[in-house]
Amino acid sequence: MSGGDAAGRLVRPFTLTGGRTRPSRADFTLITTVTAVDPVPARAPRPQPEQSRILRLCAEPLAVAEVAALVDLPVSVVVIMLCDLLEAGLITARPPHPVSRTSPDMDLLQKVREGLGRL
């Protein structure tokens, strides 16, 4: 990578977010599931090229962390872009399923223990 490429890469995330450093919403965690809306609403603004790539990737549900890895951008930048897409009605976001707070199934735990003992 030449020196010019490195400098361009440092500026790029800043321009993708319009200079914003904080998301406009608190909907997104690393494991929030994001899915593109199909069909795209007629009144939706035209997405940036990077947002279009995110929409293509999210044809199937993906976690925010996966989206960031696939587009090779920092999670903080991707979250700001996802906020814009959510507000434009182009994606849906689902929080992770809560972990059950009930007591563990003791019978199942006993079977696992016995199975591990046989190994």
C-alpha positions as protocol buffer text, in pm:
chain_id: "A"
residue {
  index: 1
  type: MET
  ca { x: 0 y: 0 z: 0 }
}
residue {
  index: 2
  type: SER
  ca { x: 146 y: 337 z: -93 }
}
residue {
  index: 3
  type: GLY
  ca { x: 150 y: 637 z: 142 }
}
residue {
  index: 4
  type: GLY
  ca { x: -140 y: 797 z: -49 }
}
residue {
  index: 5
  type: ASP
  ca { x: -355 y: 486 z: -5 }
}
residue {
  index: 6
  type: ALA
  ca { x: -295 y: 482 z: 370 }
}
residue {
  index: 7
  type: ALA
  ca { x: -392 y: 849 z: 402 }
}
residue {
  index: 8
  type: GLY
  ca { x: -705 y: 794 z: 193 }
}
residue {
  index: 9
  type: ARG
  ca { x: -806 y: 499 z: 409 }
}
residue {
  index: 10
  type: LEU
  ca { x: -784 y: 713 z: 724 }
}
residue {
  index: 11
  type: VAL
  ca { x: -1013 y: 980 z: 578 }
}
residue {
  index: 12
  type: ARG
  ca { x: -1268 y: 743 z: 429 }
}
residue {
  index: 13
  type: PRO
  ca { x: -1461 y: 643 z: 745 }
}
residue {
  index: 14
  type: PHE
  ca { x: -1491 y: 1009 z: 841 }
}
residue {
  index: 15
  type: THR
  ca { x: -1648 y: 1092 z: 507 }
}
residue {
  index: 16
  type: LEU
  ca { x: -1881 y: 790 z: 520 }
}
residue {
  index: 17
  type: THR
  ca { x: -2041 y: 919 z: 838 }
}
residue {
  index: 18
  type: GLY
  ca { x: -2058 y: 1282 z: 729 }
}
residue {
  index: 19
  type: GLY
  ca { x: -1815 y: 1368 z: 1008 }
}
residue {
  index: 20
  type: ARG
  ca { x: -2034 y: 1215 z: 1278 }
}
residue {
  index: 21
  type: THR
  ca { x: -1860 y: 1018 z: 1551 }
}
residue {
  index: 22
  type: ARG
  ca { x: -2165 y: 897 z: 1745 }
}
residue {
  index: 23
  type: PRO
  ca { x: -2468 y: 701 z: 1628 }
}
residue {
  index: 24
  type: SER
  ca { x: -2804 y: 876 z: 1634 }
}
residue {
  index: 25
  type: ARG
  ca { x: -2965 y: 576 z: 1807 }
}
residue {
  index: 26
  type: ALA
  ca { x: -2872 y: 318 z: 2067 }
}
residue {
  index: 27
  type: ASP
  ca { x: -3037 y: 23 z: 1888 }
}
residue {
  index: 28
  type: PHE
  ca { x: -2719 y: -153 z: 1784 }
}
residue {
  index: 29
  type: THR
  ca { x: -2489 y: -388 z: 1974 }
}
residue {
  index: 30
  type: LEU
  ca { x: -2233 y: -621 z: 1821 }
}
residue {
  index: 31
  type: ILE
  ca { x: -2490 y: -900 z: 1812 }
}
residue {
  index: 32
  type: THR
  ca { x: -2793 y: -705 z: 1691 }
}
residue {
  index: 33
  type: THR
  ca { x: -2927 y: -878 z: 1380 }
}
residue {
  index: 34
  type: VAL
  ca { x: -2972 y: -657 z: 1074 }
}
residue {
  index: 35
  type: THR
  ca { x: -3180 y: -745 z: 767 }
}
residue {
  index: 36
  type: ALA
  ca { x: -3240 y: -543 z: 449 }
}
residue {
  index: 37
  type: VAL
  ca { x: -3601 y: -450 z: 378 }
}
residue {
  index: 38
  type: ASP
  ca { x: -3745 y: -600 z: 63 }
}
residue {
  index: 39
  type: PRO
  ca { x: -3890 y: -430 z: -135 }
}
residue {
  index: 40
  type: VAL
  ca { x: -3713 y: -99 z: -84 }
}
residue {
  index: 41
  type: PRO
  ca { x: -3962 y: 175 z: 10 }
}
residue {
  index: 42
  type: ALA
  ca { x: -4028 y: 412 z: -282 }
}
residue {
  index: 43
  type: ARG
  ca { x: -3960 y: 722 z: -71 }
}
residue {
  index: 44
  type: ALA
  ca { x: -3624 y: 592 z: 55 }
}
residue {
  index: 45
  type: PRO
  ca { x: -3321 y: 809 z: -25 }
}
residue {
  index: 46
  type: ARG
  ca { x: -3060 y: 668 z: -259 }
}
residue {
  index: 47
  type: PRO
  ca { x: -2794 y: 495 z: -45 }
}
residue {
  index: 48
  type: GLN
  ca { x: -2420 y: 563 z: -69 }
}
residue {
  index: 49
  type: PRO
  ca { x: -2215 y: 288 z: -242 }
}
residue {
  index: 50
  type: GLU
  ca { x: -2100 y: 151 z: 96 }
}
residue {
  index: 51
  type: GLN
  ca { x: -2458 y: 149 z: 223 }
}
residue {
  index: 52
  type: SER
  ca { x: -2566 y: -36 z: -93 }
}
residue {
  index: 53
  type: ARG
  ca { x: -2301 y: -298 z: -20 }
}
residue {
  index: 54
  type: ILE
  ca { x: -2433 y: -334 z: 336 }
}
residue {
  index: 55
  type: LEU
  ca { x: -2787 y: -375 z: 199 }
}
residue {
  index: 56
  type: ARG
  ca { x: -2672 y: -652 z: -38 }
}
residue {
  index: 57
  type: LEU
  ca { x: -2491 y: -830 z: 245 }
}
residue {
  index: 58
  type: CYS
  ca { x: -2796 y: -801 z: 469 }
}
residue {
  index: 59
  type: ALA
  ca { x: -3029 y: -975 z: 225 }
}
residue {
  index: 60
  type: GLU
  ca { x: -2995 y: -1249 z: 486 }
}
residue {
  index: 61
  type: PRO
  ca { x: -2984 y: -1155 z: 857 }
}
residue {
  index: 62
  type: LEU
  ca { x: -2635 y: -1066 z: 982 }
}
residue {
  index: 63
  type: ALA
  ca { x: -2499 y: -950 z: 1316 }
}
residue {
  index: 64
  type: VAL
  ca { x: -2353 y: -599 z: 1329 }
}
residue {
  index: 65
  type: ALA
  ca { x: -2007 y: -744 z: 1399 }
}
residue {
  index: 66
  type: GLU
  ca { x: -2031 y: -961 z: 1085 }
}
residue {
  index: 67
  type: VAL
  ca { x: -2134 y: -664 z: 873 }
}
residue {
  index: 68
  type: ALA
  ca { x: -1837 y: -461 z: 997 }
}
residue {
  index: 69
  type: ALA
  ca { x: -1599 y: -748 z: 923 }
}
residue {
  index: 70
  type: LEU
  ca { x: -1737 y: -806 z: 575 }
}
residue {
  index: 71
  type: VAL
  ca { x: -1718 y: -439 z: 472 }
}
residue {
  index: 72
  type: ASP
  ca { x: -1380 y: -401 z: 644 }
}
residue {
  index: 73
  type: LEU
  ca { x: -1477 y: -89 z: 837 }
}
residue {
  index: 74
  type: PRO
  ca { x: -1468 y: -8 z: 1208 }
}
residue {
  index: 75
  type: VAL
  ca { x: -1781 y: -113 z: 1398 }
}
residue {
  index: 76
  type: SER
  ca { x: -1838 y: 247 z: 1509 }
}
residue {
  index: 77
  type: VAL
  ca { x: -1856 y: 363 z: 1146 }
}
residue {
  index: 78
  type: VAL
  ca { x: -2083 y: 75 z: 1045 }
}
residue {
  index: 79
  type: VAL
  ca { x: -2320 y: 147 z: 1335 }
}
residue {
  index: 80
  type: ILE
  ca { x: -2357 y: 510 z: 1223 }
}
residue {
  index: 81
  type: MET
  ca { x: -2429 y: 390 z: 868 }
}
residue {
  index: 82
  type: LEU
  ca { x: -2678 y: 132 z: 999 }
}
residue {
  index: 83
  type: CYS
  ca { x: -2856 y: 407 z: 1195 }
}
residue {
  index: 84
  type: ASP
  ca { x: -2897 y: 602 z: 871 }
}
residue {
  index: 85
  type: LEU
  ca { x: -3030 y: 292 z: 692 }
}
residue {
  index: 86
  type: LEU
  ca { x: -3271 y: 214 z: 976 }
}
residue {
  index: 87
  type: GLU
  ca { x: -3403 y: 570 z: 982 }
}
residue {
  index: 88
  type: ALA
  ca { x: -3449 y: 557 z: 602 }
}
residue {
  index: 89
  type: GLY
  ca { x: -3655 y: 237 z: 640 }
}
residue {
  index: 90
  type: LEU
  ca { x: -3405 y: 28 z: 444 }
}
residue {
  index: 91
  type: ILE
  ca { x: -3320 y: -223 z: 718 }
}
residue {
  index: 92
  type: THR
  ca { x: -3471 y: -381 z: 1025 }
}
residue {
  index: 93
  type: ALA
  ca { x: -3277 y: -440 z: 1345 }
}
residue {
  index: 94
  type: ARG
  ca { x: -3356 y: -712 z: 1595 }
}
residue {
  index: 95
  type: PRO
  ca { x: -3201 y: -718 z: 1940 }
}
residue {
  index: 96
  type: PRO
  ca { x: -3045 y: -1043 z: 2057 }
}
residue {
  index: 97
  type: HIS
  ca { x: -3276 y: -1291 z: 2224 }
}
residue {
  index: 98
  type: PRO
  ca { x: -3260 y: -1256 z: 2602 }
}
residue {
  index: 99
  type: VAL
  ca { x: -3096 y: -1538 z: 2790 }
}
residue {
  index: 100
  type: SER
  ca { x: -3337 y: -1736 z: 3001 }
}
residue {
  index: 101
  type: ARG
  ca { x: -3298 y: -1664 z: 3369 }
}
residue {
  index: 102
  type: THR
  ca { x: -3469 y: -1984 z: 3477 }
}
residue {
  index: 103
  type: SER
  ca { x: -3276 y: -2254 z: 3657 }
}
residue {
  index: 104
  type: PRO
  ca { x: -3083 y: -2498 z: 3436 }
}
residue {
  index: 105
  type: ASP
  ca { x: -3235 y: -2833 z: 3344 }
}
residue {
  index: 106
  type: MET
  ca { x: -3061 y: -3059 z: 3598 }
}
residue {
  index: 107
  type: ASP
  ca { x: -3150 y: -3377 z: 3408 }
}
residue {
  index: 108
  type: LEU
  ca { x: -2984 y: -3241 z: 3093 }
}
residue {
  index: 109
  type: LEU
  ca { x: -2677 y: -3130 z: 3288 }
}
residue {
  index: 110
  type: GLN
  ca { x: -2649 y: -3475 z: 3446 }
}
residue {
  index: 111
  type: LYS
  ca { x: -2664 y: -3643 z: 3103 }
}
residue {
  index: 112
  type: VAL
  ca { x: -2392 y: -3410 z: 2971 }
}
residue {
  index: 113
  type: ARG
  ca { x: -2177 y: -3488 z: 3275 }
}
residue {
  index: 114
  type: GLU
  ca { x: -2223 y: -3862 z: 3226 }
}
residue {
  index: 115
  type: GLY
  ca { x: -2144 y: -3829 z: 2854 }
}
residue {
  index: 116
  type: LEU
  ca { x: -1826 y: -3636 z: 2927 }
}
residue {
  index: 117
  type: GLY
  ca { x: -1728 y: -3897 z: 3185 }
}
residue {
  index: 118
  type: ARG
  ca { x: -1750 y: -4171 z: 2920 }
}
residue {
  index: 119
  type: LEU
  ca { x: -1503 y: -3987 z: 2694 }
}
